[in-house]
Amino acid sequence: MDTFNDEVLTIVLGFLSPEDLMRSRVVCSNWREAVTKTIVPNVKINSDEKYNALVAMARALPNLQDVSLCKHEDGGYYAGRTTSRMWYPCFRDDHKYADGISPDETEAARTADYTTHDIEIVSRFRNLRSLQIEYEAPLNGSYPLLFNFPLLQNLYVSNCHHLKFNLDMLAGFPLLKELSLWNNTSLSGNIESLRLFKDTLEKVEITLCAKIVGDFMVFADFPHLKWLDLIRTPTTGDVRDIKNYHFPMLENFHLSDNVYGGTFYKFQHLSDVPAVMRALHHLVKRQPDMFQDHSWELAEESPDWYREVDWRGTYPGPPLYVCFEHAGPRVGWRWWDKYGNECEVNWLDPEPERGSSDFEIYKEDLECLDYDMNNSYFSGYNQPPTENEYKQMCSELRDDV
């Protein structure tokens, strides 16, 4: 390797682990210099040893790209079947990072005697591209220094209940592409703040964060956004506001049930459903499986709702759930019950042109749908039967037994 120039040597060294890179520094002065220029992969800080190594890396490996801050581990154990055994770490409760600004006083008192580490060391890695703060990383208070990395592209924070931050603080990441914030009770802010990243964001996942507000439509004109997930946040909006030119690159779409027509939304009237399905139609045309795991249903408070005759499944249930349906390129929607009995499809598209390749695919899929429909209790119904019609149906089925 003595014949390698500096550029080639840094590429080769990039295949080594951070620990091996640190050892490589002692080979010679050329290697020491090459190591400082090497792009370093992920370092997971989950023990005293890893933290001490990070301190040493701050000067020796300035091009560290990816840091994960976690709760410190103390061994672990394997569990599960022989063919699928998984490692479960055991976490330590006697280590923490120095408290930040305005810490939770109760938590600060509880952890007063813990071994304390200086979180400032992370801020020295100015070339970070990815920062992950997870597994209840022992942080308490606000840490502005963790939100100032000009090259950062990916931020992931989960289960950090005492880490105080808001969406405005993300301004320190001007190149942010992927944002994942999951189950952080001290996170606050309005998603309007994220318009700062209109031209860079590709993924926004903010879930189980009760202090995040705003209208999901602030993302409608983001040209590169592929993933939007706002489940279990108090965000609002109305999917009927979505136009054909909105969300041009979206592939994954999950909204709070506070949003009219959002994921798990419960309709107040049967008549409310068609407008929502029409509004989402163009998204389904572009990405057929986008709403595959979505569930809409009629709310129990609805005057159109009624109770199941026999919850044991002897008879069909009320078809008060809604889903999209496909036959080739043709998209529609239908009502169904929790046992899989379906109503007729309400098509949103015309049939493909006869003789086209799309028509042949459509015809094959339609035959499958027709077969299922012939075995459904709700054949001939495009929307749920009335309560009286449903009870009469169950009564006739009982008489036939």
Salt bridges, closest charged atoms under 4 A:
ASP20 OD1 - ARG23 NH1 2.52
GLU33 OE2 - LYS37 NZ 3.87
ASP48 OD1 - HIS72 ND1 3.28
ASP48 OD1 - HIS95 ND1 2.93
ASP48 OD1 - HIS117 NE2 3.47
ASP93 OD1 - LYS71 NZ 2.86
ASP94 OD2 - ARG92 NH2 3.10
ASP94 OD1 - HIS95 NE2 3.71
ASP99 OD1 - LYS96 NZ 3.48
GLU107 OE2 - ARG110 NH2 2.82
GLU107 OE1 - HIS162 NE2 3.56
GLU120 OE1 - ARG124 NH2 3.33
GLU136 OE1 - LYS71 NZ 3.67
GLU205 OE1 - LYS203 NZ 3.85
ASP221 OD1 - ARG195 NH1 2.97
ASP221 OD2 - LYS198 NZ 3.41
ASP238 OD2 - ARG240 NH2 2.72
ASP293 OD2 - HIS254 NE2 3.22
ASP293 OD1 - HIS294 ND1 3.35
GLU308 OE1 - LYS338 NZ 3.22
ASP310 OD1 - ARG312 NE 3.05
GLU325 OE1 - ARG334 NH1 2.85
GLU342 OE1 - ARG334 NH1 3.23
ASP349 OD1 - HIS281 NE2 2.73
ASP349 OD2 - LYS285 NZ 3.22
GLU351 OE1 - ARG354 NH2 3.96
GLU387 OE2 - LYS391 NZ 3.34
